[in-house]
């Protein structure tokens, strides 16, 4: 299992459009990917569970990946969260 922490960089937070983009990214990997905010956990392939995390700007999220391509999955998600705020449009 690979774990990392990311910070939501976008002024609007992790809104629906970005959540959909994250789901598309997560579905490219065979590993199980979960996103956690405090006690709340979301499957990275479920747009509804991601949106229900209510991750506003500057929220810290923990990314957990477990599977054959976990390293690549975590790296790709870290890259996703390092996008400039203009990437949210």
PEMO-V205894 format. One record per residue. N is the residue number from 1. RES is the residue in one small letter. PHI is phi in whole degrees, -180 to 180 (* if undefined). Layout:
N&RES&PHI / N&RES&PHI
//
This chain:
1&x&* / 2&x&-116 / 3&x&-131 / 4&x&-149 / 5&x&-116 / 6&x&-132 / 7&x&-117 / 8&x&-69 / 9&x&-94 / 10&x&-93 / 11&x&-55 / 12&x&-82 / 13&x&77 / 14&x&-86 / 15&x&-83 / 16&x&-57 / 17&x&-64 / 18&x&-69 / 19&x&-62 / 20&x&-65 / 21&x&-65 / 22&x&-65 / 23&x&-62 / 24&x&-60 / 25&x&-65 / 26&x&-63 / 27&x&-71 / 28&x&-76 / 29&x&-111 / 30&x&-86 / 31&x&-68 / 32&x&-81 / 33&x&-122 / 34&x&-125 / 35&x&-118 / 36&x&-125 / 37&x&-127 / 38&x&60 / 39&x&-89 / 40&x&-90 / 41&x&-132 / 42&x&-133 / 43&x&-76 / 44&x&-69 / 45&x&-99 / 46&x&-117 / 47&x&-61 / 48&x&-64 / 49&x&-67 / 50&x&-68 / 51&x&-62 / 52&x&-69 / 53&x&-70 / 54&x&51 / 55&x&-86 / 56&x&-80 / 57&x&-55 / 58&x&75 / 59&x&-72 / 60&x&-89 / 61&x&-122 / 62&x&-103 / 63&x&-106 / 64&x&-122 / 65&x&-129 / 66&x&-140 / 67&x&155 / 68&x&-66 / 69&x&-122 / 70&x&-62 / 71&x&-62 / 72&x&-66 / 73&x&-63 / 74&x&-65 / 75&x&-61 / 76&x&-65 / 77&x&-72 / 78&x&-60 / 79&x&-63 / 80&x&-56 / 81&x&-79 / 82&x&-96 / 83&x&-62 / 84&x&-66 / 85&x&-53 / 86&x&-67 / 87&x&-70 / 88&x&-85 / 89&x&-93
//
